[in-house]
């Protein structure tokens, strides 16, 4: 996939409401970057101006998933050599991608002043698009927490297994104890079916309510799908490689809700039912 550097001139937003959403997780390996990329593509395909920030500083994955090796990244912005608009790449459907450096330890541990400068430049991007989606790193570093708190809301990606759930709980707990009204939404990835996803969500919601008096939002789920692995190997987003696959259809449930119009809501309900029941794919 051939991405060209975007124009320095910021794009004009297509709607009055702008949203910054962090995709985060308590641990790595839960498929977060893949979900950020494909959610952004579906939103862009729906006519919205969308930018993605690879905020997994030091272990960048978004450009890897797109098969790209950018000439410049956030290292140049933090060093003061480039403005954030100078490093933006343009992807499918006009998607904008802000790349970070991979294997760069200093990016993963930004000083407070560097984080502040980065957030100030990101506000310019935020003002120019309908959706800014941030792929944070995993865990509880100061940089991760800063990106979460700089966002309007966060989608916490987890798996239906104990360590991922425990780490997701720990992440939300740290933020909720200081900011009880912060909006977290739980997205369960790589589930067998809708029943398993509901069990995971209900268990997490009960624990959060019992110990923190907090109920998370439900961002839906994505079923285990061989097309996702194939897409990663080919470095093509799975919503482009297999737009009618189970994983793609499940992710449409989240993006349709984010788009927030009646037709999208009906499509989201239909997609949700198909993912739960197996629909045309015969999931069991």
C-alpha positions in Angstrom: 0.0 0.0 0.0 1.5 3.3 -1.1 1.1 6.2 1.3 2.2 9.7 0.3 3.0 12.4 2.8 -0.1 14.5 3.4 -0.2 18.1 2.6 1.0 20.5 5.3 -2.4 22.3 5.0 -4.7 20.8 7.6 -7.9 19.2 6.2 -11.3 20.8 7.0 -13.6 18.9 9.4 -16.8 17.6 7.8 -19.0 17.9 10.8 -19.4 20.1 13.9 -18.5 17.4 16.5 -14.9 16.4 17.0 -13.9 13.4 19.1 -10.6 12.2 20.4 -10.7 8.5 21.4 -7.8 6.6 22.9 -7.6 2.9 22.2 -5.7 1.4 25.1 -5.0 -1.8 27.0 -3.5 -3.1 30.2 -1.2 -5.5 28.4 0.2 -5.9 24.9 -0.7 -8.5 22.3 -4.5 -7.9 22.5 -4.8 -6.6 18.9 -5.3 -3.0 19.8 -3.3 -1.5 17.0 -5.1 -3.6 14.4 -8.5 -2.4 15.8 -7.5 1.2 15.8 -6.4 1.1 12.2 -9.5 -0.7 10.9 -11.9 1.4 13.0 -10.3 4.5 11.5 -10.6 3.1 8.0 -14.3 2.3 8.5 -14.9 5.8 9.8 -13.1 7.4 6.9 -15.0 5.2 4.5 -18.1 6.6 6.1 -17.1 10.1 5.0 -15.4 11.3 8.1 -12.1 13.0 8.4 -10.0 10.7 10.5 -6.4 10.9 11.9 -4.6 8.1 13.7 -1.8 8.8 16.2 0.6 5.9 16.7 1.0 6.7 20.4 2.6 3.3 21.2 5.8 5.3 21.4 8.9 3.2 20.9 7.0 0.1 19.7 5.1 1.6 16.7 2.8 -0.8 14.8 0.4 1.2 12.6 2.8 1.8 9.8 4.0 -1.8 10.0 0.4 -3.0 9.6 0.2 -0.7 6.5 3.5 -1.9 5.1 5.2 1.5 5.4 8.6 2.8 6.5 8.1 6.5 7.0 11.1 8.8 6.5 10.1 11.0 9.5 8.2 10.3 12.7 7.5 11.6 16.1 11.2 11.6 17.0 11.6 14.5 14.6 8.6 16.4 16.1 9.8 15.9 19.7 13.4 17.0 18.7 11.9 20.2 17.2 13.0 19.4 13.6 9.5 18.8 12.2 6.0 20.0 12.9 3.4 17.2 13.4 1.8 18.1 10.0 5.2 17.5 8.3 5.2 13.8 9.2 1.6 12.9 8.5 1.0 10.1 6.0 -2.1 9.7 3.9 -3.7 6.3 3.7 -6.8 4.7 2.1 -10.0 6.7 2.1 -8.0 9.8 3.0 -7.0 8.4 6.4 -4.2 10.4 8.1 -1.5 8.5 10.0 0.9 10.1 12.4 3.8 7.7 12.7 6.0 7.0 15.7 9.4 5.4 15.9 9.8 1.6 16.5 12.5 0.3 18.8 13.3 3.8 20.1 13.6 3.7 23.9 13.5 7.4 24.5 10.2 7.8 22.8 8.6 5.4 25.3 9.8 7.5 28.2 9.0 11.1 27.3 9.8 13.9 29.8 6.9 16.0 31.0 7.9 18.9 28.8 8.1 16.7 25.8 4.6 15.2 26.5 3.2 18.7 26.9 4.7 19.9 23.6 3.4 16.8 21.8 -0.1 17.3 23.1 -0.1 20.9 22.1 0.7 20.0 18.5 -1.9 17.2 18.6 -4.6 19.8 19.4 -4.0 21.3 15.9 -4.7 17.9 14.4 -7.7 17.4 16.7 -9.2 20.7 15.4 -8.8 19.7 11.8 -10.6 16.3 11.8 -13.8 14.6 12.9 -12.1 11.8 14.8 -8.6 11.5 16.2 -7.9 7.9 17.2 -4.9 7.3 19.5 -3.2 4.0 19.7 -1.6 4.2 23.1 1.0 1.8 24.4 0.0 -0.9 26.9 0.3 -0.5 30.6 0.5 2.4 33.0 3.4 4.6 31.9 3.1 8.4 32.3 2.9 8.8 28.6 0.0 6.3 28.3 -1.9 8.0 31.1 -1.4 11.4 29.6 -2.8 10.3 26.2 -5.8 8.7 27.9 -6.6 11.8 29.9 -6.0 14.1 26.9 -8.8 12.1 25.0 -12.5 12.6 25.3 -13.0 8.9 26.0 -11.1 5.6 25.8 -11.8 2.1 24.4 -10.1 -0.5 26.5 -9.2 -3.5 24.4 -9.0 -6.9 26.2 -9.1 -10.6 25.6 -11.3 -13.3 27.2 -8.4 -14.5 29.4 -7.4 -13.8 33.0 -4.2 -11.8 32.6 -5.6 -9.4 30.0 -8.7 -8.8 32.1 -6.7 -8.2 35.2 -4.5 -5.7 33.5 -7.5 -4.0 31.9 -9.0 -3.6 35.3 -5.8 -2.3 36.8 -5.5 0.4 34.1 -9.1 1.6 34.5 -8.7 1.6 38.3 -5.8 4.0 38.2 -7.7 6.5 36.2 -11.1 6.0 37.8 -9.7 6.5 41.3 -8.6 10.0 40.3 -11.3 10.8 37.7 -14.5 8.8 38.6 -16.5 10.1 35.6 -13.9 9.3 33.0 -15.7 7.4 30.1 -14.1 4.0 29.5 -15.7 1.5 27.0 -14.7 -2.1 27.0 -14.1 -3.9 23.7 -13.5 -7.7 23.9 -11.3 -9.0 21.1 -10.8 -12.5 19.7 -13.9 -14.0 21.3 -15.6 -17.2 20.2 -19.0 -15.6 19.8 -21.4 -13.0 21.2 -22.3 -15.1 24.3 -18.7 -15.3 25.4 -18.3 -11.5 24.8 -21.3 -10.8 27.0 -20.0 -13.0 29.7 -16.6 -11.2 29.7 -18.2 -7.7 29.7 -20.7 -8.6 32.4 -17.9 -10.0 34.7 -15.7 -7.0 34.2 -18.7 -4.6 34.8 -19.6 -6.4 38.0 -16.1 -6.2 39.4 -15.8 -2.5 38.5 -19.2 -1.7 40.1 -18.4 -3.7 43.2 -15.0 -2.2 44.0 -15.1 1.2 42.3 -18.8 1.9 41.8 -18.2 2.3 38.1 -19.9 0.9 35.0 -18.0 0.9 31.8 -19.5 1.4 28.4 -19.9 -1.5 26.0 -17.8 -1.0 22.8 -18.8 -4.4 21.5 -16.6 -7.3 20.4 -14.7 -8.8 17.5 -14.7 -12.6 16.9 -11.6 -14.6 16.2 -11.1 -14.7 12.5 -8.4 -16.2 10.3 -8.7 -13.2 7.9 -7.2 -11.0 10.6 -4.0 -13.1 10.7 -3.9 -13.2 6.9 -4.2 -9.4 6.7 -1.4 -8.8 9.2 0.9 -11.1 7.2 0.0 -9.3 4.0 0.2 -5.9 5.7 -3.2 -5.0 4.4 -6.0 -3.9 6.9 -8.5 -6.7 7.3 -11.5 -4.4 6.6 -9.9 -3.9 3.1 -8.7 -7.4 2.5 -12.0 -9.1 3.6 -14.7 -6.5 4.2 -17.4 -9.1 4.6 -15.5 -11.3 7.0 -16.8 -11.9 10.6 -14.2 -9.6 12.2 -14.9 -6.8 9.7 -18.7 -7.0 10.3 -18.3 -7.0 14.1 -16.1 -3.9 14.0 -18.7 -2.2 11.9 -20.9 -2.3 15.1 -18.5 0.0 16.9 -17.9 2.4 14.0 -21.6 2.7 13.2 -22.3 3.6 16.8 -19.5 6.2 16.6 -21.1 7.7 13.4 -24.3 8.0 15.4 -27.1 8.5 12.8 -30.3 6.4 12.7 -29.3 4.4 9.7 -26.0 3.6 11.3 -27.7 2.5 14.5 -29.9 0.1 12.6 -26.9 -1.3 10.7 -25.1 -1.7 14.1 -27.9 -3.6 15.5 -28.0 -5.9 12.5 -24.3 -6.4 12.6 -24.4 -7.2 16.3 -27.1 -9.8 15.8 -25.1 -11.4 12.9 -22.0 -11.6 15.1 -24.0 -13.1 18.0 -25.9 -15.6 16.0 -23.3 -16.6 13.4 -25.3 -14.9 10.6 -24.2 -15.9 7.2 -20.8 -17.3 8.4 -22.2 -20.2 10.5 -20.2 -19.3 13.6 -20.9 -21.6 16.6 
